[in-house]
Amino acid sequence: MAQDIVYLNGSFLPVHEARVSVMDRGFLFGDGVYEVIPVYGGRAFRLEHHLQRLGLSLQGIRIGNPLDQAQWSDILTALIRQNGGGDQSLYLQVTRGVAPRRDHAFPAGVQPTVFAMSTPLTEPDAVLQSGISAVTVTDIRWQLCNIKAITLLPNVLMRQQAIDAGAAEAILLRDGNATEGSASNVFIVRDGVVLTPPKSNLLLPGITRDLAVELCHANHIPCREADISAAQLRSADEVWVTSSTREVVPVTQLDGQPIGNGRPGPLWQRVSALYSAYKQDFRAGKVH
């Protein structure tokens, strides 16, 4: 459930008072982009990285960024404070705005709709220490998956396939290779080497993904970007998924079969510990 105060087009107000026109192109066309940013100890985590990705997503769909980085930072800092500080998850969304009529062509002279809200963020559930199950599904999305677009119906349908199968996540396959999860990036471990698919238009450049790669490199854990075939995925020693709110999660069962010995692996344990330590340093103001 969302926390009480949201931001909408220049105003902070209670969520039950927030209103968006039915002529907003986000409502009519899914014409917009979004970001999800974790907050630890009252501070937005990797904010600069998230705002950079937001800018690239806006550029990708030809919407001018309505705010500069300082303005975004001020708004989000105020939103965090008005919702009590501590640990939160920020959701922000920018649509092309309210058009005078429904027409596929870009309307002239409209202002983007800017919305942000906060939800409570809790530490990953201890049950994740035993890992989650996942299923593989065909990637049915468009060709610009690097844009964090609000048009998420394919992701919703694929995630529901996983839920219907009793799994927690769907890992997507396109042309014989794993791309990412329905709401996550994917990693595997083979022969002591961490692998993750290279950035391209076929997957979202995850902020948590990038931090996991940074932590591997900084701590001498062999890690590289490479295509991951469906066969390599299924025969991996370890599989993980990463996201801003779930962090680094081990997958211990895939399509009903165990990954490795069916338990979270040693490299996941090490990277998860490094991630937790990095978060603690962030809370203490030692990293930004």
C-alpha positions as CSV (number, residue, x, y, z in Angstrom):
1,M,0.0,0.0,0.0
2,A,1.3,3.4,-0.9
3,Q,2.3,5.8,1.8
4,D,0.3,8.9,2.4
5,I,1.9,11.7,0.5
6,V,2.6,11.7,-3.3
7,Y,4.0,14.3,-5.7
8,L,2.0,15.3,-8.8
9,N,2.8,18.1,-11.2
10,G,4.4,20.5,-8.7
11,S,2.4,19.6,-5.6
12,F,2.7,17.3,-2.6
13,L,-0.7,16.0,-1.6
14,P,-2.4,13.0,0.1
15,V,-2.6,10.0,-2.3
16,H,-6.4,10.0,-2.2
17,E,-6.5,13.5,-3.5
18,A,-4.2,12.9,-6.5
19,R,-6.0,13.0,-9.9
20,V,-4.8,12.5,-13.5
21,S,-7.0,13.3,-16.5
22,V,-8.4,10.4,-18.5
23,M,-6.9,12.2,-21.5
24,D,-3.4,11.7,-20.2
25,R,-1.4,9.7,-22.8
26,G,0.0,7.5,-20.1
27,F,-3.6,6.3,-19.5
28,L,-4.6,6.1,-23.1
29,F,-1.4,4.8,-24.7
30,G,1.0,3.8,-22.0
31,D,3.1,6.7,-23.4
32,G,5.6,7.2,-20.6
33,V,8.5,5.9,-18.6
34,Y,9.2,5.2,-14.9
35,E,11.9,4.5,-12.3
36,V,12.0,2.6,-9.0
37,I,14.5,3.8,-6.5
38,P,15.2,2.2,-3.1
39,V,15.7,4.4,-0.1
40,Y,17.9,3.4,2.8
41,G,18.1,5.4,6.0
42,G,16.2,8.3,4.4
43,R,18.5,8.6,1.4
44,A,17.8,7.6,-2.2
45,F,20.2,4.8,-3.2
46,R,22.3,5.3,-6.4
47,L,20.1,8.3,-7.3
48,E,22.4,9.7,-9.9
49,H,22.4,6.3,-11.7
50,H,18.6,6.1,-11.6
51,L,18.2,9.6,-12.9
52,Q,20.6,9.0,-15.7
53,R,18.6,6.0,-16.8
54,L,15.4,8.0,-16.5
55,G,16.9,10.6,-18.8
56,L,17.9,7.9,-21.4
57,S,14.4,6.4,-21.2
58,L,12.8,9.8,-21.8
59,Q,15.2,10.5,-24.7
60,G,14.3,7.1,-26.1
61,I,10.6,8.0,-26.4
62,R,11.3,11.7,-27.3
63,I,10.0,13.4,-24.1
64,G,12.1,16.2,-22.8
65,N,13.1,15.8,-19.2
66,P,10.8,18.1,-17.3
67,L,13.2,18.5,-14.4
68,D,17.0,18.8,-14.0
69,Q,18.9,16.5,-11.7
70,A,18.9,19.0,-8.8
71,Q,15.1,19.5,-9.1
72,W,14.5,15.7,-9.1
73,S,16.7,15.4,-6.1
74,D,14.9,18.1,-4.2
75,I,11.5,16.7,-5.0
76,L,12.4,13.1,-4.0
77,T,14.2,14.2,-0.9
78,A,11.1,16.1,0.2
79,L,8.9,13.1,-0.7
80,I,11.1,10.8,1.4
81,R,10.9,13.2,4.3
82,Q,7.2,13.7,4.1
83,N,6.7,9.9,4.2
84,G,8.7,9.5,7.4
85,G,12.2,8.8,6.2
86,G,13.7,5.4,6.9
87,D,13.6,2.7,4.2
88,Q,11.3,3.3,1.3
89,S,10.8,2.4,-2.4
90,L,10.2,5.4,-4.6
91,Y,8.2,5.1,-7.8
92,L,8.3,8.0,-10.3
93,Q,6.6,8.2,-13.6
94,V,6.7,10.7,-16.5
95,T,4.1,10.6,-19.3
96,R,3.8,12.7,-22.4
97,G,1.0,14.6,-20.8
98,V,-2.7,15.4,-21.3
99,A,-3.7,15.8,-25.0
100,P,-6.8,17.5,-26.4
101,R,-7.9,14.3,-28.2
102,R,-6.9,10.7,-28.6
103,D,-4.5,10.6,-31.5
104,H,-1.4,8.4,-31.9
105,A,0.7,11.4,-33.2
106,F,2.6,13.4,-30.6
107,P,0.4,16.4,-29.4
108,A,2.0,19.8,-29.7
109,G,2.4,22.1,-26.7
110,V,1.6,19.7,-23.9
111,Q,3.4,19.4,-20.6
112,P,4.6,16.1,-19.3
113,T,2.8,14.6,-16.3
114,V,5.2,14.0,-13.4
115,F,4.2,11.7,-10.6
116,A,6.1,10.1,-7.7
117,M,5.0,8.0,-4.7
118,S,6.6,6.0,-1.9
119,T,5.9,2.6,-0.5
120,P,7.5,1.0,2.6
121,L,10.6,-1.1,1.9
122,T,11.4,-4.0,4.1
123,E,14.5,-6.2,4.1
124,P,14.4,-9.1,1.7
125,D,12.4,-12.0,3.3
126,A,14.5,-14.5,5.1
127,V,12.8,-17.2,3.0
128,L,14.9,-16.0,0.1
129,Q,17.9,-17.4,1.9
130,S,16.7,-20.8,0.6
131,G,16.2,-19.4,-2.9
132,I,13.2,-19.0,-5.2
133,S,11.8,-21.0,-8.0
134,A,11.6,-19.7,-11.6
135,V,10.3,-20.8,-14.9
136,T,11.5,-20.1,-18.4
137,V,9.1,-18.4,-20.8
138,T,9.3,-17.0,-24.4
139,D,10.2,-13.3,-24.3
140,I,7.2,-11.7,-26.0
141,R,8.2,-8.0,-25.6
142,W,9.1,-5.3,-28.1
143,Q,12.6,-4.5,-29.4
144,L,13.3,-1.5,-27.1
145,C,13.5,-3.3,-23.7
146,N,16.3,-0.9,-22.6
147,I,13.7,1.8,-22.2
148,K,12.0,1.6,-18.8
149,A,8.5,2.1,-20.3
150,I,5.2,2.0,-18.4
151,T,3.8,-0.3,-21.1
152,L,4.4,-3.5,-19.0
153,L,1.6,-5.8,-20.1
154,P,4.0,-8.4,-21.6
155,N,5.9,-8.4,-18.3
156,V,2.7,-8.8,-16.4
157,L,1.6,-11.7,-18.5
158,M,4.9,-13.5,-18.3
159,R,5.2,-12.9,-14.5
160,Q,1.7,-14.4,-14.2
161,Q,2.8,-17.5,-16.1
162,A,5.4,-17.9,-13.3
163,I,2.8,-17.4,-10.6
164,D,0.4,-19.9,-12.2
165,A,3.3,-22.4,-12.2
166,G,3.9,-21.9,-8.5
167,A,7.2,-19.9,-9.2
168,A,8.3,-16.5,-8.1
169,E,9.9,-15.2,-11.4
170,A,9.9,-15.9,-15.1
171,I,13.3,-15.9,-16.9
172,L,12.8,-14.8,-20.5
173,L,14.2,-16.5,-23.5
174,R,14.6,-14.9,-26.9
175,D,16.3,-16.6,-29.9
176,G,17.7,-19.3,-27.6
177,N,19.3,-17.0,-25.1
178,A,18.2,-15.7,-21.7
179,T,17.6,-12.0,-21.7
180,E,16.4,-11.1,-18.1
181,G,13.6,-11.8,-15.7
182,S,10.1,-10.4,-16.0
183,A,11.0,-7.8,-13.4
184,S,14.8,-8.5,-12.8
185,N,18.2,-9.0,-14.4
186,V,19.7,-12.5,-14.5
187,F,23.1,-13.9,-13.6
188,I,24.5,-17.4,-13.7
189,V,27.7,-19.0,-12.3
190,R,29.6,-21.6,-14.4
191,D,33.0,-23.0,-13.3
192,G,33.5,-20.2,-10.8
193,V,32.8,-17.4,-13.3
194,V,29.8,-15.0,-12.9
195,L,28.0,-14.3,-16.2
196,T,25.3,-11.8,-17.1
197,P,23.9,-10.9,-20.6
198,P,25.5,-7.9,-22.1
199,K,23.5,-4.6,-22.3
200,S,21.5,-4.2,-25.4
201,N,18.1,-3.1,-26.6
202,L,16.8,-6.5,-25.5
203,L,17.1,-5.9,-21.7
204,L,16.9,-3.2,-19.1
205,P,20.3,-1.9,-17.9
206,G,19.6,-2.6,-14.2
207,I,21.1,-0.4,-11.5
208,T,21.4,-3.3,-9.1
209,R,22.8,-5.5,-12.0
210,D,25.5,-2.9,-12.5
211,L,26.3,-2.7,-8.8
212,A,26.6,-6.5,-8.6
213,V,29.1,-6.4,-11.5
214,E,31.0,-3.6,-9.8
215,L,31.2,-5.5,-6.6
216,C,32.5,-8.6,-8.4
217,H,35.2,-6.7,-10.2
218,A,36.2,-4.8,-7.0
219,N,36.6,-8.1,-5.0
220,H,38.4,-10.2,-7.6
221,I,35.4,-12.4,-8.4
222,P,35.6,-13.4,-12.1
223,C,32.7,-11.8,-13.9
224,R,31.9,-11.0,-17.5
225,E,29.1,-10.1,-19.8
226,A,28.2,-12.9,-22.3
227,D,25.2,-14.4,-24.0
228,I,23.7,-17.1,-21.9
229,S,22.0,-19.9,-23.8
230,A,19.0,-21.7,-22.5
231,A,21.2,-24.8,-22.1
232,Q,23.8,-22.9,-20.1
233,L,21.1,-21.4,-17.9
234,R,19.6,-24.8,-17.1
235,S,23.0,-26.4,-16.4
236,A,24.4,-23.5,-14.4
237,D,26.0,-24.0,-11.0
238,E,24.1,-21.0,-9.7
239,V,21.4,-18.6,-11.0
240,W,20.6,-15.3,-9.5
241,V,18.2,-12.4,-10.3
242,T,18.6,-8.8,-9.3
243,S,16.3,-5.8,-8.9
244,S,16.2,-2.6,-7.0
245,T,13.7,-3.8,-4.4
246,R,14.6,-7.5,-4.2
247,E,18.3,-6.9,-4.4
248,V,20.3,-10.2,-5.2
249,V,18.1,-13.3,-5.0
250,P,19.2,-16.9,-5.6
251,V,17.2,-19.1,-8.0
252,T,17.4,-22.6,-6.7
253,Q,14.8,-24.3,-8.9
254,L,14.2,-23.7,-12.6
255,D,11.4,-25.3,-14.6
256,G,10.9,-27.8,-11.7
257,Q,14.5,-28.9,-11.6
258,P,17.2,-27.9,-9.0
259,I,19.9,-25.5,-9.9
260,G,23.2,-27.0,-8.7
261,N,22.5,-28.8,-5.4
262,G,19.2,-26.9,-5.0
263,R,20.7,-24.5,-2.4
264,P,22.0,-20.9,-2.7
265,G,25.6,-21.2,-4.0
266,P,28.8,-19.9,-2.5
267,L,29.3,-17.1,-5.0
268,W,25.8,-15.8,-4.4
269,Q,26.5,-15.9,-0.7
270,R,29.6,-13.8,-1.2
271,V,28.1,-11.3,-3.5
272,S,25.0,-11.0,-1.3
273,A,27.2,-10.3,1.7
274,L,29.1,-7.7,-0.3
275,Y,25.9,-6.0,-1.4
276,S,24.7,-5.9,2.2
277,A,28.0,-4.4,3.3
278,Y,27.7,-1.8,0.6
279,K,24.2,-0.8,1.8
280,Q,25.5,-0.5,5.4
281,D,28.3,1.8,4.1
282,F,25.7,3.8,2.2
283,R,23.6,4.2,5.4
284,A,26.7,5.4,7.2
285,G,27.5,7.9,4.5
286,K,30.7,6.2,3.4
287,V,29.6,5.7,-0.2
288,H,27.3,7.6,-2.4
